[in-house]
């Protein structure tokens, strides 16, 4: 049995955006048995990395469950689009990092999941360096 | 790649996130155990204490009992011997004569208070007849005393706490089961951002996760528009004071025991030596408290005012700075500082780490005196770096900007006072437009 493939792309392969710009892209499911599929989620979110516990907030979220007739055509690329917020901007700190990404999650039978993620930069804040005492 | 349940998740930054499914299963098991303990103890208390007591007051039938004999029953427990009064009663129930040894009341609870048991025995002398009540379902159950005992009902608080924590946690685990982190986050945000599920427009605050500057602009300045509040050292002082009281209070009990032993000539050297590091920590805490009090009391008030707030990257702003007191200043400086703060759990502890990532000195003066009633005052100009990271706050992570006043005073501890500011992620040019 071949594993389902989740193809996620940002338009024009962009990896950097400014606050207030529109982020758009598309995703497509291949090699997936319709009987296996439970739902698809697409989200635009930021999460923190570093020393602290992870914080996460979703800016855009869309879920298509098996009941949605639109899901049936799995091979057809599905588009998404959202206007990016003013904050928080991507940040490469010393103990706090803020990462933005588009995440697509495919829910399959028996609790299996397929996850694809595309990181992107929001804003152009330079990386921080620790100040030596 | 399809994922089944994994024990470990991917590594992110300094942490390993762990498997989401296993984590949730573990939480479900944890709260389920709480719920079971709560249910078990609730049933135990209800069926052994609360319900029998309620039935004795409402369902028992009155008759007359002859006290044939009485005694104090003893039971060994962790607290030593416990006692309860028992009576040999003769009574008629449903036409049948019954003779039984029974405690005076229905719960039959033992108590460490022997005097209480003796008092109850004295209330029912042998050879006398008293009203008593028997259970029509089981005539062998008879009591001389009715009423309600506080512990039979107060003890219900214990299982109630377990049921609330266990039930609530289990319900949350069930509601979250099978849901992605993103979906849970979106659901929790839905209450404040009702249009979240109406893509593509995402509604919400204009600057999400940028701290509200309202608290920093509600105090008008006398020279410039806003007087910045100091990151209060008084709460820190209170925390140190409470720690000193708590720590030294406990330590003093053991020190007293050790000293009494020495005075009696029965020195406990293990206790004495064991207490030394604890005493040193206590002395250190008191010393630190005294130092902080000296700084707060001896160094006069520091005032920082600013012409506009919140600030924007690339913006230049006037700042008014005043330092009062009667001080011989070795050096006095004002810094524009950016600091990262990360809160994380380590075992059962919650720890907070700070890292300074930007520090720009905007004022320095050395070797001068400040006279009582004549505070040192000056106006400064600060420039926020054009591509500065904006102020950021989330549950466990922060990026904070502040103006820091540092002072080195002759024959006095150095001091440092912070004045938080908020930087928004919009350029000064767009803000002006």
Interface residues (C-beta under 8 A of the other chain):
Chain A: X3 X4 X19 X41 X43 X45 X48 X49 X50 X51 X52 X53 X54 X55 X56 X57 X58 X59 X60 X61 X62 X63 X80 X81 X82 X83 X85 X86 X87 X88 X89 X91 X93 X94 X95 X96 X97 X98 X103 X105 X107 X108 X110 X111 X112 X113 X114 X115 X123 X124 X125 X126 X128 X129 X130 X131
Chain B: X1 X2 X3 X4 X5 X12 X13 X14 X15 X17 X21 X178 X180 X181 X182 X183 X185 X186 X189 X196 X197 X199 X200 X201 X202 X204 X206 X207 X208 X209 X210 X338 X340 X341 X342 X343 X344 X345 X353 X355 X356 X357 X358 X359 X387 X388 X389 X390 X392 X394 X395 X396 X397 X398 X399 X424 X425 X426
